[in-house]
Amino acid sequence: MATQKNMLFNMKEENINKASRALKAMGHPLRLKILCVIGESELPVMEIVKQVGTTQSNISQHIDILREKEIITSRREGSKILCKVRDHNILQLMEVMQHTFCKIDSSDK
């Protein structure tokens, strides 16, 4: 147990900074919801807008932040802009968060 605990404190500074930037970017509820909607897919912005339930302008602003923080990438295909999660580690982090915060309670069944 002590070995695992010490590993957390021996992280490289660049990894700590990268993790901190990612967590800050994901810390906004709407940005986290966008990431949940995208998941492992590559989705057009308008599909994200439809699933998240806010304006295209609002989604675009948050997508820009996620792109700046290197959380997602986007590409143009014809008139569509497609977005996907850039780093598989972000998806793993989201899985852990889902397991931690979205446990099915016996009263939810």
DSSP file (Angstrom, degrees, kcal/mol; ACC not computed):
  #  RESIDUE AA STRUCTURE BP1 BP2  ACC     N-H-->O    O-->H-N    N-H-->O    O-->H-N    TCO  KAPPA ALPHA  PHI   PSI    X-CA   Y-CA   Z-CA
    1    1 A M     >        0   0    0      0, 0.0     4,-2.1     0, 0.0     5,-0.1   0.000 360.0 360.0 360.0 -42.7    0.0    0.0    0.0
    2    2 A A  H  >  +     0   0    0      1,-0.2     4,-2.4     2,-0.2     5,-0.2   0.861 360.0  55.8 -62.6 -36.1    2.8    2.4    0.9
    3    3 A T  H  > S+     0   0    0      2,-0.2     4,-1.8     1,-0.2    -1,-0.2   0.935 108.7  46.2 -62.6 -46.4    4.4    1.8   -2.5
    4    4 A Q  H  > S+     0   0    0      1,-0.2     4,-1.2     2,-0.2    -1,-0.2   0.900 112.0  51.9 -62.9 -40.3    1.3    2.8   -4.4
    5    5 A K  H  X S+     0   0    0     -4,-2.1     4,-0.8     1,-0.2     3,-0.4   0.910 109.0  49.8 -62.7 -43.2    0.9    5.9   -2.2
    6    6 A N  H  X S+     0   0    0     -4,-2.4     4,-0.9     1,-0.2     3,-0.5   0.836 101.6  63.5 -65.8 -33.2    4.4    7.0   -2.9
    7    7 A M  H >< S+     0   0    0     -4,-1.8     3,-0.6     1,-0.2    -1,-0.2   0.869  97.2  57.3 -60.0 -36.3    3.9    6.6   -6.6
    8    8 A L  H >< S+     0   0    0     -4,-1.2     3,-0.8    -3,-0.4    -1,-0.2   0.861 108.0  46.4 -62.5 -35.3    1.3    9.3   -6.5
    9    9 A F  H 3< S+     0   0    0     -4,-0.8    -1,-0.2    -3,-0.5    -2,-0.2   0.593 104.1  62.9 -84.9 -10.7    3.7   11.8   -5.1
   10   10 A N  T << S+     0   0    0     -4,-0.9    -1,-0.2    -3,-0.6    -2,-0.2   0.204  72.2 134.2 -98.1  15.7    6.5   10.9   -7.5
   11   11 A M    <   -     0   0    0     -3,-0.8     2,-0.1     1,-0.1    -3,-0.0  -0.336  64.5-103.8 -63.5 145.5    4.6   12.0  -10.6
   12   12 A K     >  -     0   0    0      1,-0.1     4,-2.2     4,-0.0     3,-0.4  -0.407  26.2-119.4 -67.5 147.1    6.5   14.2  -13.1
   13   13 A E  H  > S+     0   0    0      1,-0.2     4,-2.6     2,-0.2     5,-0.2   0.881 114.2  54.8 -55.3 -41.5    5.7   17.9  -12.9
   14   14 A E  H  > S+     0   0    0      1,-0.2     4,-2.2     2,-0.2    -1,-0.2   0.864 108.3  49.1 -64.6 -34.6    4.6   17.8  -16.6
   15   15 A N  H  > S+     0   0    0     -3,-0.4     4,-2.6     2,-0.2    -1,-0.2   0.888 110.1  50.7 -70.9 -38.6    2.1   15.0  -15.8
   16   16 A I  H  X S+     0   0    0     -4,-2.2     4,-2.5     2,-0.2    -2,-0.2   0.925 112.5  46.9 -62.4 -44.3    0.7   16.9  -12.8
   17   17 A N  H  X S+     0   0    0     -4,-2.6     4,-2.4     2,-0.2    -2,-0.2   0.900 112.2  49.8 -64.8 -40.9    0.3   20.0  -14.9
   18   18 A K  H  X S+     0   0    0     -4,-2.2     4,-2.3     2,-0.2    -2,-0.2   0.929 112.7  47.0 -63.6 -44.8   -1.4   18.0  -17.7
   19   19 A A  H  X S+     0   0    0     -4,-2.6     4,-2.6     1,-0.2    -2,-0.2   0.907 111.6  51.3 -63.1 -41.7   -3.8   16.3  -15.2
   20   20 A S  H  X S+     0   0    0     -4,-2.5     4,-2.3     2,-0.2    -2,-0.2   0.917 110.4  48.3 -62.9 -44.1   -4.6   19.6  -13.6
   21   21 A R  H  X S+     0   0    0     -4,-2.4     4,-2.3     2,-0.2    -1,-0.2   0.913 112.8  48.9 -61.8 -43.0   -5.4   21.3  -17.0
   22   22 A A  H  X S+     0   0    0     -4,-2.3     4,-2.4     1,-0.2    -2,-0.2   0.927 111.7  48.0 -64.0 -44.6   -7.6   18.3  -17.9
   23   23 A L  H  X S+     0   0    0     -4,-2.6     4,-0.9     1,-0.2    -1,-0.2   0.881 111.1  50.9 -66.0 -37.1   -9.5   18.4  -14.6
   24   24 A K  H >< S+     0   0    0     -4,-2.3     3,-0.5     2,-0.2     4,-0.3   0.931 112.2  46.9 -63.1 -44.3  -10.0   22.1  -14.9
   25   25 A A  H >< S+     0   0    0     -4,-2.3     3,-0.7     1,-0.2    -2,-0.2   0.884 116.4  44.0 -65.0 -37.9  -11.4   21.8  -18.4
   26   26 A M  H 3< S+     0   0    0     -4,-2.4    -1,-0.2     1,-0.2     6,-0.2   0.576  93.1  86.2 -81.8  -9.7  -13.7   18.9  -17.4
   27   27 A G  T <<  +     0   0    0     -4,-0.9    -1,-0.2    -3,-0.5    -2,-0.2   0.630  67.4  87.8 -71.2 -14.7  -14.7   20.7  -14.2
   28   28 A H  S <> S-     0   0    0     -3,-0.7     4,-2.5    -4,-0.3     5,-0.3  -0.733  79.5-134.3 -85.8 131.1  -17.6   22.6  -15.8
   29   29 A P  H  > S+     0   0    0      0, 0.0     4,-2.1     0, 0.0    -1,-0.1   0.852 103.8  49.4 -54.5 -39.1  -20.8   20.6  -15.8
   30   30 A L  H  > S+     0   0    0      2,-0.2     4,-2.3     1,-0.2     5,-0.1   0.901 111.2  48.7 -69.9 -39.2  -21.6   21.4  -19.5
   31   31 A R  H  > S+     0   0    0     -3,-0.2     4,-2.2     2,-0.2    -1,-0.2   0.896 111.6  49.9 -67.3 -38.5  -18.1   20.4  -20.7
   32   32 A L  H  X S+     0   0    0     -4,-2.5     4,-2.2    -6,-0.2    -2,-0.2   0.902 110.4  50.6 -64.7 -39.6  -18.3   17.1  -18.7
   33   33 A K  H  X S+     0   0    0     -4,-2.1     4,-2.3    -5,-0.3    -2,-0.2   0.897 107.9  53.0 -64.5 -40.1  -21.7   16.5  -20.3
   34   34 A I  H  X S+     0   0    0     -4,-2.3     4,-2.5     1,-0.2    -2,-0.2   0.931 110.0  48.1 -59.2 -45.9  -20.3   17.1  -23.7
   35   35 A L  H  X S+     0   0    0     -4,-2.2     4,-3.1     1,-0.2    -2,-0.2   0.885 110.1  52.0 -64.0 -38.1  -17.6   14.6  -23.1
   36   36 A C  H  < S+     0   0    0     -4,-2.2    -1,-0.2     2,-0.2    -2,-0.2   0.896 110.8  48.2 -63.3 -40.0  -20.1   12.1  -21.8
   37   37 A V  H  < S+     0   0    0     -4,-2.3    -2,-0.2     1,-0.2    -1,-0.2   0.917 115.7  43.4 -67.0 -43.6  -22.1   12.5  -25.0
   38   38 A I  H >< S+     0   0    0     -4,-2.5     3,-2.5    -5,-0.2    -2,-0.2   0.947  80.6 149.6 -68.3 -48.0  -19.1   12.1  -27.2
   39   39 A G  T 3< S-     0   0    0     -4,-3.1    46,-0.6     1,-0.3    -1,-0.1  -0.249  80.6 -22.0  51.3-130.5  -17.6    9.2  -25.3
   40   40 A E  T 3  S+     0   0    0     -4,-0.1    -1,-0.3    -3,-0.1    -2,-0.1   0.380 121.3  94.5 -90.0   3.5  -15.7    7.0  -27.7
   41   41 A S  S <  S-     0   0    0     -3,-2.5    44,-0.5    -4,-0.1     2,-0.5  -0.291  73.3-128.5 -87.9 172.8  -17.6    8.3  -30.7
   42   42 A E  E     -A   84   0A   0     42,-0.1    42,-0.2    -2,-0.1    -2,-0.1  -0.985  39.4-177.2-118.8 115.2  -16.8   11.0  -33.2
   43   43 A L  E     -A   83   0A   0     40,-2.4    40,-3.2    -2,-0.5     2,-0.1  -0.869  28.6-114.2-121.3 147.1  -19.9   13.2  -33.4
   44   44 A P  E >>  -A   82   0A   0      0, 0.0     4,-1.8     0, 0.0     3,-0.8  -0.474  33.7-116.3 -70.3 148.9  -21.0   16.3  -35.3
   45   45 A V  H 3> S+     0   0    0     36,-2.1     4,-2.7     1,-0.3     5,-0.2   0.879 114.9  56.8 -53.8 -41.8  -21.5   19.4  -33.3
   46   46 A M  H 3> S+     0   0    0      1,-0.2     4,-2.2     2,-0.2    -1,-0.3   0.831 105.0  51.2 -65.2 -30.5  -25.2   19.5  -34.1
   47   47 A E  H <> S+     0   0    0     -3,-0.8     4,-2.3     2,-0.2    -1,-0.2   0.886 110.2  49.7 -70.0 -38.3  -25.7   16.0  -32.6
   48   48 A I  H  X S+     0   0    0     -4,-1.8     4,-2.8     2,-0.2     5,-0.3   0.929 110.4  50.6 -63.2 -45.0  -23.9   17.1  -29.5
   49   49 A V  H  X>S+     0   0    0     -4,-2.7     4,-2.6     1,-0.2     5,-0.8   0.929 111.0  49.2 -56.4 -47.5  -26.2   20.2  -29.3
   50   50 A K  H  <5S+     0   0    0     -4,-2.2    -1,-0.2     1,-0.2    -2,-0.2   0.909 116.3  41.1 -60.9 -44.5  -29.2   18.0  -29.7
   51   51 A Q  H  <5S+     0   0    0     -4,-2.3    -1,-0.2     1,-0.2    -2,-0.2   0.839 117.6  45.5 -77.1 -32.8  -28.1   15.5  -27.0
   52   52 A V  H  <5S-     0   0    0     -4,-2.8    -2,-0.2    -5,-0.2    -3,-0.2   0.874 100.9-135.9 -79.2 -37.4  -26.8   18.1  -24.5
   53   53 A G  T  <5 +     0   0    0     -4,-2.6     2,-0.2    -5,-0.3    -3,-0.2   0.884  61.5  98.0  87.8  40.3  -29.9   20.4  -24.9
   54   54 A T  S   <S-     0   0    0     -5,-0.8    -1,-0.3     1,-0.1    -2,-0.1  -0.781  77.5 -61.0-140.3-172.0  -28.5   23.9  -25.2
   55   55 A T     >  -     0   0    0     -2,-0.2     4,-2.4     1,-0.1     5,-0.2  -0.330  36.7-123.2 -77.8 156.2  -27.6   26.3  -28.0
   56   56 A Q  H  > S+     0   0    0      1,-0.2     4,-2.9     2,-0.2     5,-0.2   0.891 113.8  55.0 -61.2 -39.8  -25.1   25.7  -30.7
   57   57 A S  H  > S+     0   0    0      2,-0.2     4,-2.0     1,-0.2    -1,-0.2   0.921 108.9  46.8 -59.9 -45.5  -23.3   28.9  -29.6
   58   58 A N  H  > S+     0   0    0      2,-0.2     4,-1.8     1,-0.2    -2,-0.2   0.927 114.0  47.1 -63.3 -46.7  -23.0   27.7  -26.1
   59   59 A I  H  X S+     0   0    0     -4,-2.4     4,-2.8     1,-0.2     5,-0.2   0.923 110.2  53.6 -61.2 -44.8  -21.7   24.2  -27.1
   60   60 A S  H  X S+     0   0    0     -4,-2.9     4,-2.3     1,-0.2    -1,-0.2   0.887 106.9  51.7 -59.8 -40.1  -19.3   25.7  -29.6
   61   61 A Q  H  X S+     0   0    0     -4,-2.0     4,-1.6     1,-0.2    -1,-0.2   0.917 113.4  44.0 -62.3 -42.9  -17.8   27.9  -26.8
   62   62 A H  H  X S+     0   0    0     -4,-1.8     4,-2.3     2,-0.2    -2,-0.2   0.852 111.0  53.7 -73.3 -34.1  -17.3   24.9  -24.6
   63   63 A I  H  X S+     0   0    0     -4,-2.8     4,-2.5     2,-0.2    -1,-0.2   0.902 106.1  54.6 -63.5 -40.3  -15.9   22.8  -27.4
   64   64 A D  H  X S+     0   0    0     -4,-2.3     4,-2.7    -5,-0.2    -2,-0.2   0.906 108.5  48.1 -59.2 -41.9  -13.4   25.5  -28.1
   65   65 A I  H  X S+     0   0    0     -4,-1.6     4,-2.1     2,-0.2    -2,-0.2   0.931 111.8  48.8 -64.6 -45.6  -12.2   25.4  -24.5
   66   66 A L  H  <>S+     0   0    0     -4,-2.3     5,-3.1     1,-0.2     6,-1.1   0.864 113.2  48.4 -62.7 -35.2  -12.0   21.6  -24.6
   67   67 A R  H ><5S+     0   0    0     -4,-2.5     3,-1.6     3,-0.2    -2,-0.2   0.919 109.8  51.2 -69.7 -44.2  -10.0   21.8  -27.8
   68   68 A E  H 3<5S+     0   0    0     -4,-2.7    -2,-0.2     1,-0.3    -1,-0.2   0.860 110.1  49.9 -59.9 -36.3   -7.6   24.5  -26.4
   69   69 A K  T 3<5S-     0   0    0     -4,-2.1    -1,-0.3    -5,-0.2    -2,-0.2   0.363 116.6-117.8 -85.7   5.5   -7.0   22.3  -23.4
   70   70 A E  T < 5S+     0   0    0     -3,-1.6    -3,-0.2     2,-0.2    -2,-0.1   0.811  80.7 122.2  62.9  33.9   -6.2   19.4  -25.8
   71   71 A I  S   <S+     0   0    0     -5,-3.1    15,-2.7     1,-0.2    16,-0.7   0.817  76.1  19.0 -90.2 -38.9   -9.1   17.3  -24.4
   72   72 A I  E     -B   85   0A   0     -6,-1.1     2,-0.3    13,-0.3    13,-0.2  -0.867  65.4-149.0-126.9 163.1  -10.9   16.9  -27.8
   73   73 A T  E     -B   84   0A   0     11,-2.6    11,-2.2    -2,-0.3     2,-0.3  -0.878  13.3-162.8-121.6 160.6  -10.0   17.3  -31.5
   74   74 A S  E     -B   83   0A   0     -2,-0.3     2,-0.3     9,-0.2     9,-0.2  -0.985   6.5-174.7-142.1 154.9  -12.3   18.3  -34.3
   75   75 A R  E     -B   82   0A   0      7,-2.1     7,-3.1    -2,-0.3     2,-0.4  -0.988  25.8-116.6-146.1 153.7  -12.2   18.1  -38.0
   76   76 A R  E     -B   81   0A   0     -2,-0.3     2,-0.4     5,-0.2     5,-0.2  -0.764  24.2-180.0 -94.2 135.6  -14.3   19.4  -40.8
   77   77 A E  E >   -B   80   0A   0      3,-2.9     3,-2.0    -2,-0.4     2,-0.4  -0.872  67.5 -54.9-133.1 100.2  -16.1   17.0  -43.1
   78   78 A G  T 3  S-     0   0    0     -2,-0.4     0, 0.0     1,-0.3     0, 0.0  -0.551 121.7 -19.4  65.3-123.7  -18.1   18.9  -45.7
   79   79 A S  T 3  S+     0   0    0     -2,-0.4     2,-0.3    -3,-0.1    -1,-0.3   0.458 123.1  90.6 -92.8  -1.9  -20.4   21.3  -43.7
   80   80 A K  E <   - B   0  77A   0     -3,-2.0    -3,-2.9   -35,-0.0     2,-0.6  -0.679  63.1-148.5 -97.8 148.2  -20.1   19.3  -40.5
   81   81 A I  E     - B   0  76A   0     -2,-0.3   -36,-2.1    -5,-0.2     2,-0.4  -0.976  19.2-157.1-111.3 120.1  -17.5   19.7  -37.7
   82   82 A L  E     -AB  44  75A   0     -7,-3.1    -7,-2.1    -2,-0.6     2,-0.4  -0.810   6.5-163.4-101.8 136.4  -16.9   16.3  -36.1
   83   83 A C  E     +AB  43  74A   0    -40,-3.2   -40,-2.4    -2,-0.4     2,-0.3  -0.913  12.3 168.2-120.4 144.5  -15.5   16.1  -32.5
   84   84 A K  E     -AB  42  73A   0    -11,-2.2   -11,-2.6    -2,-0.4     2,-0.3  -0.985  44.3 -91.0-148.4 158.5  -13.9   13.3  -30.6
   85   85 A V  E     - B   0  72A   0    -46,-0.6   -13,-0.3   -44,-0.5   -14,-0.1  -0.536  33.9-152.6 -70.4 131.4  -12.0   12.8  -27.4
   86   86 A R  S    S+     0   0    0    -15,-2.7     2,-0.5    -2,-0.3   -14,-0.2   0.863  73.5  44.2 -76.2 -39.0   -8.3   13.2  -28.1
   87   87 A D    >>  -     0   0    0    -16,-0.7     3,-1.4     1,-0.1     4,-0.9  -0.935  64.5-147.6-121.0 124.9   -6.7   11.1  -25.4
   88   88 A H  H 3> S+     0   0    0     -2,-0.5     4,-1.9     1,-0.3     5,-0.2   0.778  98.5  68.7 -59.9 -26.3   -7.9    7.6  -24.4
   89   89 A N  H 3> S+     0   0    0      1,-0.2     4,-2.4     2,-0.2    -1,-0.3   0.840  93.7  56.8 -61.7 -32.8   -6.8    8.4  -20.8
   90   90 A I  H <> S+     0   0    0     -3,-1.4     4,-2.4     2,-0.2    -1,-0.2   0.905 105.8  50.0 -64.4 -41.0   -9.6   11.0  -20.6
   91   91 A L  H  X S+     0   0    0     -4,-0.9     4,-2.0     2,-0.2    -2,-0.2   0.892 109.9  50.5 -64.8 -38.8  -12.1    8.2  -21.4
   92   92 A Q  H  X S+     0   0    0     -4,-1.9     4,-2.1     2,-0.2    -2,-0.2   0.911 109.8  50.5 -64.3 -41.5  -10.5    6.0  -18.7
   93   93 A L  H  X S+     0   0    0     -4,-2.4     4,-2.5     1,-0.2    -2,-0.2   0.907 109.2  51.2 -61.5 -42.2  -10.8    8.9  -16.2
   94   94 A M  H  X S+     0   0    0     -4,-2.4     4,-2.7     1,-0.2    -1,-0.2   0.869 107.2  53.8 -64.3 -36.6  -14.5    9.3  -17.2
   95   95 A E  H  X S+     0   0    0     -4,-2.0     4,-2.5     2,-0.2    -1,-0.2   0.917 109.7  47.6 -62.8 -42.5  -15.1    5.6  -16.6
   96   96 A V  H  X S+     0   0    0     -4,-2.1     4,-2.4     2,-0.2    -2,-0.2   0.914 112.3  49.5 -64.6 -42.2  -13.6    5.9  -13.1
   97   97 A M  H  X S+     0   0    0     -4,-2.5     4,-3.4     2,-0.2     5,-0.4   0.908 111.0  49.8 -63.0 -41.0  -15.7    9.0  -12.4
   98   98 A Q  H  X S+     0   0    0     -4,-2.7     4,-2.3     1,-0.2    -2,-0.2   0.933 112.0  47.6 -63.0 -44.5  -18.8    7.2  -13.6
   99   99 A H  H  < S+     0   0    0     -4,-2.5    -1,-0.2     1,-0.2    -2,-0.2   0.881 118.9  41.6 -62.8 -37.8  -18.0    4.2  -11.4
  100  100 A T  H  < S+     0   0    0     -4,-2.4     3,-0.3    -5,-0.2    -2,-0.2   0.922 128.7  24.4 -76.5 -46.3  -17.4    6.5   -8.4
  101  101 A F  H  < S+     0   0    0     -4,-3.4    -3,-0.2     1,-0.2    -2,-0.2   0.606 120.4  51.5-100.7 -14.0  -20.3    9.0   -8.8
  102  102 A C     <  +     0   0    0     -4,-2.3    -1,-0.2    -5,-0.4    -2,-0.1  -0.087  68.7 153.6-118.8  34.5  -22.9    7.1  -10.8
  103  103 A K        -     0   0    0     -3,-0.3     2,-0.7     1,-0.1    -4,-0.1  -0.356  51.5-112.4 -62.2 141.8  -23.3    3.9   -8.8
  104  104 A I        -     0   0    0      2,-0.0     2,-0.3     3,-0.0    -1,-0.1  -0.686  31.5-148.8 -80.1 118.4  -26.7    2.3   -9.1
  105  105 A D    >>  -     0   0    0     -2,-0.7     3,-2.0     1,-0.1     4,-0.6  -0.611  21.1-120.1 -84.5 146.3  -28.4    2.6   -5.8
  106  106 A S  G >4 S+     0   0    0      1,-0.3     3,-0.7    -2,-0.3    -1,-0.1   0.793 116.4  57.6 -58.3 -26.9  -30.8   -0.1   -4.9
  107  107 A S  G 34 S+     0   0    0      1,-0.2    -1,-0.3     2,-0.1    -3,-0.0   0.671  98.0  62.2 -76.9 -15.9  -33.6    2.5   -4.7
  108  108 A D  G <4        0   0    0     -3,-2.0    -1,-0.2     1,-0.2    -2,-0.2   0.635 360.0 360.0 -80.9 -14.4  -32.8    3.5   -8.3
  109  109 A K    <<        0   0    0     -3,-0.7    -1,-0.2    -4,-0.6    -2,-0.1   0.476 360.0 360.0 -77.6 360.0  -33.8    0.0   -9.6
